[in-house]
Amino acid sequence: MASASSRRAGELVRRPKLWLVPTVLSGLVTMVLALLYLGGILSPNDNLHHLPIAVVDQDRGALGKEITGSLGKAAPEGHVQWRTAGPAEAQDMLASGKVYGALVVPADFTASVQALTTRGATTRPTITVLTNPGVGSLGSSIAAQLNQAVAHQASVTIGKRLAAAAPDPTARVLLSDPVAVVTRVGHPIGRHSGLGLTAFYYTLLLVLSGFIGGNLIHTGVDTALGYADSEIGPWHTRHATVPIDRTQTLILKMLMTAGIALLTTTLLMVASIGILGMDASHRPLLWIFSYCATVAVGLGVQAINAAFGGIGQLVSMFVFIALALPSSGATIPLQAVPGFYRFLGAFEPMRQVTGGVRAILYFDARADAGLGRAWAMIAIAVVGALLFGFAMTSYYDRRGLARYVPQPVPPDGAGARAAGA
């Protein structure tokens, strides 16, 4: 039976101060998350900004130059970056993820078109559209749609000229759309690659592993050292307080973060590759990269928690999850999101990790496919977390701002005021 001095929920729920903080924070977080997530995906085609697509003109006649010369009309100015290249250079661009697709005009294109008006025609003129699923299914699809539109428009334009010169009405109909558009994969990836999405989901797991693991270590260490209580259902535990300053506590948490990441990284690869069969080459490199990425995120979480205390987990959630997901470029290319997300993508961790994982999984671990940048950004992130975390804890320690030790409070007086009385 409750004691006579215990409060009832019906009495406390009518106190406005009790509602204020959780209501404001919940509303703001929900509103900001909705704006962040939906704002980046609603209009990818309208937000295109220099989407790189390779153009290969091998035609020995004039029609190839006519088609490539009309590319500026295929999309609004600034939406697409058409990169003229030879066959080998275009294939290298596809194999390094530097372009989202390619448009190829074959060497005999003009000759094949001219042959249509003679009895010597044996094949239909062809323009090839190459896709690049390794850069993401949506980005590759957008590029393919643009290339197919260019090829179709070229076919219609050429067909009008041919039909005008054809005396036979049946021939005019057949010549109205004379060019065949063939779409094929320019840089194949494995069958168990989720159509180019395994890089995103694997990266998300790495970031979540570092984020969740860092917060679990933060809470677990504080509880074990007596600076926080443990309450699981009706069971409450309070450990004896261990005298330790903030800097030493941060060192302990970061060491544990680096140690536990050895296990979580291994289990992640066992689950994704060993059990589920995800396609993955360069597995030793993938493990090392995964470990370093997880540690970088975990150290960042510890530094933020050490600096911001009780709201540290909310701050780190925005840094590593809320702002990182829509700016990762993993599902929607950064060239198809508003400028704010492209700005975030320059430094947000998930974007950097995605580039490295994608390079290892799909692009033969090439440095110029994003792996070199990813390694550099991970190193910067680790150094930044160490500098920021220890700068803040050293400042707190110098100011004599010791860790708070939980103490029992009386049921009224200070306790009542803390409850919003």
PADO-687701 format. One record per residue (C-alpha): residue number from 0; residue in one letter; x, y, z. Coordinates in steps of 0.02 Angstrom, whole numbers, plus 50000, padded with zeros to 5 digits. Example, Ala and Ser with C-alpha at 12.3 -4.5 7.8 and 13.67 -1.06 7.14 Angstrom:
BEGIN
{r 0; A; {50615; 49775; 50390}};
{r 1; S; {50684; 49947; 50357}};
This chain:
BEGIN
{r 0; M; {50000; 50000; 50000}};
{r 1; A; {50066; 50173; 49955}};
{r 2; S; {50116; 50287; 50097}};
{r 3; A; {50005; 50433; 50145}};
{r 4; S; {50136; 50557; 50078}};
{r 5; S; {50152; 50479; 49904}};
{r 6; R; {50086; 50579; 49758}};
{r 7; R; {49958; 50518; 49632}};
{r 8; A; {49975; 50533; 49443}};
{r 9; G; {49809; 50625; 49429}};
{r 10; E; {49876; 50762; 49541}};
{r 11; L; {50046; 50779; 49456}};
{r 12; V; {49981; 50774; 49277}};
{r 13; R; {49892; 50941; 49305}};
{r 14; R; {50057; 51032; 49337}};
{r 15; P; {50110; 51131; 49181}};
{r 16; K; {50295; 51133; 49228}};
{r 17; L; {50299; 50944; 49222}};
{r 18; W; {50238; 50949; 49041}};
{r 19; L; {50346; 51092; 48978}};
{r 20; V; {50516; 51016; 48940}};
{r 21; P; {50462; 50846; 48867}};
{r 22; T; {50324; 50928; 48764}};
{r 23; V; {50438; 51060; 48687}};
{r 24; L; {50580; 50939; 48653}};
{r 25; S; {50467; 50804; 48580}};
{r 26; G; {50380; 50929; 48466}};
{r 27; L; {50542; 51008; 48406}};
{r 28; V; {50629; 50842; 48375}};
{r 29; T; {50480; 50773; 48278}};
{r 30; M; {50463; 50931; 48174}};
{r 31; V; {50648; 50941; 48133}};
{r 32; L; {50661; 50755; 48089}};
{r 33; A; {50512; 50770; 47971}};
{r 34; L; {50588; 50921; 47885}};
{r 35; L; {50759; 50838; 47871}};
{r 36; Y; {50705; 50668; 47807}};
{r 37; L; {50562; 50716; 47690}};
{r 38; G; {50647; 50876; 47631}};
{r 39; G; {50786; 50778; 47551}};
{r 40; I; {50683; 50650; 47454}};
{r 41; L; {50527; 50734; 47387}};
{r 42; S; {50592; 50800; 47219}};
{r 43; P; {50757; 50718; 47167}};
{r 44; N; {50732; 50759; 46982}};
{r 45; D; {50696; 50942; 47019}};
{r 46; N; {50849; 50955; 47132}};
{r 47; L; {50974; 50883; 47009}};
{r 48; H; {51141; 50972; 47017}};
{r 49; H; {51281; 50918; 46900}};
{r 50; L; {51238; 50732; 46899}};
{r 51; P; {51391; 50657; 46809}};
{r 52; I; {51354; 50553; 46655}};
{r 53; A; {51483; 50493; 46529}};
{r 54; V; {51457; 50516; 46341}};
{r 55; V; {51551; 50407; 46217}};
{r 56; D; {51540; 50460; 46034}};
{r 57; Q; {51626; 50330; 45926}};
{r 58; D; {51528; 50373; 45769}};
{r 59; R; {51633; 50398; 45613}};
{r 60; G; {51496; 50504; 45535}};
{r 61; A; {51408; 50667; 45576}};
{r 62; L; {51256; 50603; 45672}};
{r 63; G; {51355; 50561; 45828}};
{r 64; K; {51415; 50739; 45843}};
{r 65; E; {51237; 50799; 45813}};
{r 66; I; {51173; 50695; 45958}};
{r 67; T; {51311; 50746; 46079}};
{r 68; G; {51289; 50927; 46027}};
{r 69; S; {51107; 50923; 46080}};
{r 70; L; {51139; 50855; 46255}};
{r 71; G; {51119; 51028; 46333}};
{r 72; K; {50935; 51022; 46286}};
{r 73; A; {50905; 50854; 46371}};
{r 74; A; {50893; 50929; 46546}};
{r 75; P; {50884; 51103; 46622}};
{r 76; E; {51049; 51194; 46633}};
{r 77; G; {51155; 51137; 46779}};
{r 78; H; {51058; 50976; 46810}};
{r 79; V; {51178; 50858; 46720}};
{r 80; Q; {51366; 50859; 46696}};
{r 81; W; {51397; 50772; 46529}};
{r 82; R; {51574; 50704; 46526}};
{r 83; T; {51642; 50666; 46352}};
{r 84; A; {51756; 50514; 46356}};
{r 85; G; {51827; 50373; 46254}};
{r 86; P; {51768; 50193; 46281}};
{r 87; A; {51908; 50146; 46401}};
{r 88; E; {51896; 50308; 46500}};
{r 89; A; {51707; 50291; 46516}};
{r 90; Q; {51726; 50112; 46578}};
{r 91; D; {51852; 50171; 46706}};
{r 92; M; {51730; 50306; 46764}};
{r 93; L; {51595; 50174; 46786}};
{r 94; A; {51714; 50058; 46876}};
{r 95; S; {51762; 50194; 47001}};
{r 96; G; {51587; 50262; 47030}};
{r 97; K; {51630; 50432; 46957}};
{r 98; V; {51480; 50431; 46839}};
{r 99; Y; {51302; 50367; 46863}};
{r 100; G; {51288; 50300; 46686}};
{r 101; A; {51348; 50320; 46508}};
{r 102; L; {51276; 50354; 46335}};
{r 103; V; {51368; 50264; 46193}};
{r 104; V; {51350; 50303; 46008}};
{r 105; P; {51432; 50161; 45906}};
{r 106; A; {51559; 50187; 45768}};
{r 107; D; {51441; 50135; 45627}};
{r 108; F; {51292; 50236; 45685}};
{r 109; T; {51284; 50361; 45540}};
{r 110; A; {51315; 50223; 45413}};
{r 111; S; {51177; 50116; 45487}};
{r 112; V; {51054; 50261; 45481}};
{r 113; Q; {51097; 50302; 45301}};
{r 114; A; {51077; 50119; 45253}};
{r 115; L; {50896; 50121; 45310}};
{r 116; T; {50844; 50211; 45151}};
{r 117; T; {50926; 50080; 45041}};
{r 118; R; {50904; 49897; 45010}};
{r 119; G; {51070; 49866; 45096}};
{r 120; A; {51002; 49892; 45272}};
{r 121; T; {51037; 49738; 45379}};
{r 122; T; {51032; 49804; 45557}};
{r 123; R; {50937; 49937; 45652}};
{r 124; P; {51045; 50083; 45715}};
{r 125; T; {51078; 50066; 45901}};
{r 126; I; {51121; 50183; 46043}};
{r 127; T; {51176; 50100; 46206}};
{r 128; V; {51132; 50162; 46380}};
{r 129; L; {51247; 50096; 46517}};
{r 130; T; {51190; 50092; 46698}};
{r 131; N; {51297; 50090; 46855}};
{r 132; P; {51203; 50003; 46998}};
{r 133; G; {51353; 50015; 47114}};
{r 134; V; {51319; 50201; 47142}};
{r 135; G; {51142; 50163; 47200}};
{r 136; S; {50987; 50104; 47110}};
{r 137; L; {50900; 50274; 47111}};
{r 138; G; {51049; 50373; 47047}};
{r 139; S; {51083; 50245; 46911}};
{r 140; S; {50898; 50246; 46864}};
{r 141; I; {50892; 50436; 46850}};
{r 142; A; {51044; 50434; 46736}};
{r 143; A; {50969; 50294; 46631}};
{r 144; Q; {50806; 50391; 46610}};
{r 145; L; {50901; 50545; 46552}};
{r 146; N; {51005; 50444; 46429}};
{r 147; Q; {50852; 50353; 46362}};
{r 148; A; {50764; 50519; 46336}};
{r 149; V; {50915; 50585; 46238}};
{r 150; A; {50921; 50427; 46131}};
{r 151; H; {50734; 50429; 46098}};
{r 152; Q; {50735; 50613; 46049}};
{r 153; A; {50881; 50579; 45931}};
{r 154; S; {50783; 50436; 45853}};
{r 155; V; {50629; 50545; 45826}};
{r 156; T; {50732; 50687; 45750}};
{r 157; I; {50825; 50570; 45633}};
{r 158; G; {50663; 50479; 45590}};
{r 159; K; {50578; 50639; 45534}};
{r 160; R; {50716; 50673; 45409}};
{r 161; L; {50714; 50495; 45343}};
{r 162; A; {50525; 50487; 45332}};
{r 163; A; {50517; 50650; 45235}};
{r 164; A; {50626; 50574; 45099}};
{r 165; A; {50532; 50408; 45091}};
{r 166; P; {50400; 50397; 44953}};
{r 167; D; {50311; 50245; 45027}};
{r 168; P; {50187; 50283; 45169}};
{r 169; T; {50228; 50117; 45252}};
{r 170; A; {50412; 50157; 45247}};
{r 171; R; {50378; 50328; 45324}};
{r 172; V; {50292; 50244; 45472}};
{r 173; L; {50434; 50120; 45495}};
{r 174; L; {50564; 50258; 45484}};
{r 175; S; {50477; 50375; 45608}};
{r 176; D; {50573; 50298; 45754}};
{r 177; P; {50719; 50205; 45676}};
{r 178; V; {50846; 50195; 45818}};
{r 179; A; {50848; 50052; 45944}};
{r 180; V; {50895; 50100; 46123}};
{r 181; V; {50982; 49959; 46215}};
{r 182; T; {51005; 49971; 46404}};
{r 183; R; {51131; 49861; 46491}};
{r 184; V; {51237; 49862; 46648}};
{r 185; G; {51398; 49958; 46625}};
{r 186; H; {51482; 49899; 46785}};
{r 187; P; {51402; 49740; 46856}};
{r 188; I; {51392; 49705; 47043}};
{r 189; G; {51353; 49542; 47133}};
{r 190; R; {51180; 49464; 47137}};
{r 191; H; {51177; 49475; 47327}};
{r 192; S; {51211; 49662; 47331}};
{r 193; G; {51033; 49723; 47355}};
{r 194; L; {51034; 49814; 47186}};
{r 195; G; {51170; 49927; 47254}};
{r 196; L; {51090; 49955; 47425}};
{r 197; T; {51198; 49840; 47531}};
{r 198; A; {51327; 49980; 47547}};
{r 199; F; {51196; 50093; 47626}};
{r 200; Y; {51125; 49965; 47747}};
{r 201; Y; {51297; 49901; 47796}};
{r 202; T; {51352; 50080; 47829}};
{r 203; L; {51195; 50112; 47930}};
{r 204; L; {51235; 49960; 48037}};
{r 205; L; {51413; 50022; 48065}};
{r 206; V; {51352; 50193; 48120}};
{r 207; L; {51215; 50119; 48230}};
{r 208; S; {51341; 49999; 48307}};
{r 209; G; {51456; 50143; 48353}};
{r 210; F; {51313; 50254; 48410}};
{r 211; I; {51218; 50126; 48514}};
{r 212; G; {51375; 50044; 48580}};
{r 213; G; {51447; 50212; 48632}};
{r 214; N; {51290; 50259; 48727}};
{r 215; L; {51279; 50088; 48811}};
{r 216; I; {51459; 50102; 48867}};
{r 217; H; {51428; 50280; 48929}};
{r 218; T; {51280; 50227; 49035}};
{r 219; G; {51358; 50064; 49092}};
{r 220; V; {51519; 50145; 49152}};
{r 221; D; {51426; 50284; 49244}};
{r 222; T; {51319; 50154; 49331}};
{r 223; A; {51465; 50041; 49377}};
{r 224; L; {51565; 50188; 49446}};
{r 225; G; {51419; 50247; 49553}};
{r 226; Y; {51377; 50406; 49457}};
{r 227; A; {51208; 50341; 49396}};
{r 228; D; {51079; 50221; 49464}};
{r 229; S; {51025; 50062; 49377}};
{r 230; E; {50840; 50025; 49374}};
{r 231; I; {50769; 49876; 49280}};
{r 232; G; {50586; 49853; 49319}};
{r 233; P; {50568; 49846; 49508}};
{r 234; W; {50754; 49810; 49534}};
{r 235; H; {50860; 49958; 49583}};
{r 236; T; {51049; 49957; 49602}};
{r 237; R; {51167; 50091; 49665}};
{r 238; H; {51352; 50054; 49667}};
{r 239; A; {51480; 50133; 49780}};
{r 240; T; {51553; 50289; 49701}};
{r 241; V; {51728; 50270; 49629}};
{r 242; P; {51827; 50433; 49643}};
{r 243; I; {51878; 50479; 49465}};
{r 244; D; {51884; 50641; 49369}};
{r 245; R; {51799; 50676; 49203}};
{r 246; T; {51955; 50657; 49097}};
{r 247; Q; {51998; 50486; 49167}};
{r 248; T; {51817; 50432; 49146}};
{r 249; L; {51822; 50482; 48963}};
{r 250; I; {51985; 50386; 48937}};
{r 251; L; {51903; 50232; 49013}};
{r 252; K; {51749; 50247; 48902}};
{r 253; M; {51851; 50273; 48744}};
{r 254; L; {51963; 50124; 48782}};
{r 255; M; {51809; 50016; 48807}};
{r 256; T; {51734; 50084; 48647}};
{r 257; A; {51888; 50031; 48548}};
{r 258; G; {51891; 49860; 48632}};
{r 259; I; {51707; 49815; 48614}};
{r 260; A; {51708; 49872; 48431}};
{r 261; L; {51822; 49723; 48394}};
{r 262; L; {51677; 49609; 48440}};
{r 263; T; {51536; 49708; 48359}};
{r 264; T; {51629; 49728; 48195}};
{r 265; T; {51666; 49542; 48186}};
{r 266; L; {51486; 49494; 48227}};
{r 267; L; {51420; 49616; 48096}};
{r 268; M; {51525; 49534; 47961}};
{r 269; V; {51480; 49360; 48021}};
{r 270; A; {51295; 49402; 48011}};
{r 271; S; {51296; 49497; 47846}};
{r 272; I; {51423; 49393; 47749}};
{r 273; G; {51436; 49226; 47837}};
{r 274; I; {51252; 49197; 47876}};
{r 275; L; {51157; 49305; 47750}};
{r 276; G; {51281; 49286; 47607}};
{r 277; M; {51305; 49469; 47562}};
{r 278; D; {51425; 49490; 47416}};
{r 279; A; {51586; 49565; 47483}};
{r 280; S; {51761; 49564; 47411}};
{r 281; H; {51918; 49622; 47502}};
{r 282; R; {51850; 49555; 47666}};
{r 283; P; {52005; 49588; 47774}};
{r 284; L; {52005; 49768; 47714}};
{r 285; L; {51817; 49780; 47743}};
{r 286; W; {51841; 49721; 47923}};
{r 287; I; {51980; 49846; 47958}};
{r 288; F; {51881; 49988; 47880}};
{r 289; S; {51723; 49937; 47973}};
{r 290; Y; {51815; 49932; 48138}};
{r 291; C; {51893; 50103; 48113}};
{r 292; A; {51727; 50179; 48060}};
{r 293; T; {51637; 50106; 48210}};
{r 294; V; {51772; 50168; 48329}};
{r 295; A; {51766; 50342; 48252}};
{r 296; V; {51579; 50353; 48281}};
{r 297; G; {51594; 50281; 48457}};
{r 298; L; {51731; 50403; 48506}};
{r 299; G; {51625; 50545; 48439}};
{r 300; V; {51479; 50487; 48545}};
{r 301; Q; {51588; 50480; 48702}};
{r 302; A; {51658; 50654; 48669}};
{r 303; I; {51485; 50729; 48644}};
{r 304; N; {51415; 50643; 48799}};
{r 305; A; {51563; 50703; 48902}};
{r 306; A; {51537; 50881; 48841}};
{r 307; F; {51347; 50895; 48849}};
{r 308; G; {51301; 50777; 48990}};
{r 309; G; {51117; 50732; 48999}};
{r 310; I; {51071; 50795; 48825}};
{r 311; G; {51226; 50719; 48747}};
{r 312; Q; {51132; 50570; 48679}};
{r 313; L; {51008; 50684; 48592}};
{r 314; V; {51148; 50789; 48518}};
{r 315; S; {51243; 50636; 48456}};
{r 316; M; {51081; 50567; 48383}};
{r 317; F; {51068; 50721; 48273}};
{r 318; V; {51253; 50719; 48227}};
{r 319; F; {51266; 50535; 48182}};
{r 320; I; {51087; 50488; 48132}};
{r 321; A; {50964; 50629; 48099}};
{r 322; L; {51078; 50741; 47996}};
{r 323; A; {51182; 50598; 47927}};
{r 324; L; {51048; 50490; 47845}};
{r 325; P; {50975; 50616; 47721}};
{r 326; S; {51149; 50682; 47677}};
{r 327; S; {51231; 50512; 47654}};
{r 328; G; {51206; 50504; 47466}};
{r 329; A; {51176; 50317; 47486}};
{r 330; T; {50996; 50302; 47428}};
{r 331; I; {50974; 50469; 47340}};
{r 332; P; {51130; 50542; 47260}};
{r 333; L; {51191; 50706; 47332}};
{r 334; Q; {51173; 50778; 47157}};
{r 335; A; {50984; 50752; 47175}};
{r 336; V; {50953; 50832; 47346}};
{r 337; P; {50939; 51016; 47398}};
{r 338; G; {51099; 51114; 47427}};
{r 339; F; {51085; 51105; 47617}};
{r 340; Y; {51108; 50916; 47611}};
{r 341; R; {51254; 50929; 47490}};
{r 342; F; {51335; 51046; 47617}};
{r 343; L; {51307; 50920; 47757}};
{r 344; G; {51375; 50781; 47648}};
{r 345; A; {51545; 50866; 47646}};
{r 346; F; {51577; 50818; 47827}};
{r 347; E; {51435; 50711; 47897}};
{r 348; P; {51508; 50541; 47947}};
{r 349; M; {51383; 50428; 47861}};
{r 350; R; {51424; 50504; 47691}};
{r 351; Q; {51609; 50471; 47715}};
{r 352; V; {51584; 50292; 47776}};
{r 353; T; {51463; 50255; 47634}};
{r 354; G; {51594; 50307; 47507}};
{r 355; G; {51721; 50190; 47583}};
{r 356; V; {51604; 50041; 47600}};
{r 357; R; {51538; 50066; 47423}};
{r 358; A; {51715; 50072; 47354}};
{r 359; I; {51762; 49910; 47443}};
{r 360; L; {51603; 49815; 47399}};
{r 361; Y; {51574; 49872; 47219}};
{r 362; F; {51728; 49961; 47149}};
{r 363; D; {51875; 49847; 47189}};
{r 364; A; {51928; 49952; 47340}};
{r 365; R; {51992; 50091; 47228}};
{r 366; A; {52052; 50246; 47320}};
{r 367; D; {51978; 50361; 47188}};
{r 368; A; {51808; 50278; 47208}};
{r 369; G; {51788; 50356; 47380}};
{r 370; L; {51897; 50247; 47489}};
{r 371; G; {52041; 50371; 47500}};
{r 372; R; {51926; 50512; 47556}};
{r 373; A; {51840; 50396; 47679}};
{r 374; W; {52005; 50349; 47764}};
{r 375; A; {52055; 50532; 47776}};
{r 376; M; {51888; 50584; 47851}};
{r 377; I; {51891; 50441; 47977}};
{r 378; A; {52062; 50499; 48035}};
{r 379; I; {52000; 50678; 48049}};
{r 380; A; {51847; 50619; 48146}};
{r 381; V; {51952; 50520; 48271}};
{r 382; V; {52070; 50666; 48301}};
{r 383; G; {51924; 50786; 48314}};
{r 384; A; {51834; 50677; 48441}};
{r 385; L; {51991; 50660; 48548}};
{r 386; L; {52030; 50846; 48544}};
{r 387; F; {51851; 50901; 48578}};
{r 388; G; {51816; 50772; 48713}};
{r 389; F; {51975; 50797; 48813}};
{r 390; A; {51970; 50986; 48792}};
{r 391; M; {51798; 50990; 48872}};
{r 392; T; {51835; 50867; 49013}};
{r 393; S; {52000; 50954; 49053}};
{r 394; Y; {51909; 51120; 49063}};
{r 395; Y; {51777; 51047; 49179}};
{r 396; D; {51910; 50967; 49289}};
{r 397; R; {52011; 51129; 49300}};
{r 398; R; {51854; 51222; 49353}};
{r 399; G; {51822; 51094; 49489}};
{r 400; L; {51658; 51036; 49411}};
{r 401; A; {51658; 50862; 49487}};
{r 402; R; {51538; 50725; 49432}};
{r 403; Y; {51371; 50725; 49522}};
{r 404; V; {51343; 50580; 49640}};
{r 405; P; {51159; 50528; 49662}};
{r 406; Q; {51096; 50556; 49839}};
{r 407; P; {50928; 50516; 49921}};
{r 408; V; {50817; 50670; 49939}};
{r 409; P; {50673; 50696; 50060}};
{r 410; P; {50496; 50670; 49993}};
{r 411; D; {50457; 50856; 50015}};
{r 412; G; {50560; 51016; 50017}};
{r 413; A; {50693; 51008; 49882}};
{r 414; G; {50617; 50850; 49813}};
{r 415; A; {50448; 50931; 49792}};
{r 416; R; {50523; 51081; 49704}};
{r 417; A; {50618; 50968; 49585}};
{r 418; A; {50454; 50884; 49539}};
{r 419; G; {50382; 51049; 49483}};
{r 420; A; {50290; 51103; 49641}};
